[in-house]
Amino acid sequence: MPYVRALLTGVLVGVLYAALRVKAPAPPLLALFGLLGMVAGQSALGAL
């Protein structure tokens, strides 16, 4: 269930950004590192 909530939250934020015509908040390389951190954090929590 946490994955579904995370997906829905991401979609909602994406729709809001598109509706407000907001540019990406981070440069692509920084955003990729952020995504990598989220995946690593989720994996670490799953290992506990």
Secondary structure, 3 states (H helix, E strand, C coil): CHHHHHHHHHHHHHHHHHHHCCCCCCCHHHHHHHHHHHHHHHHHHHHC
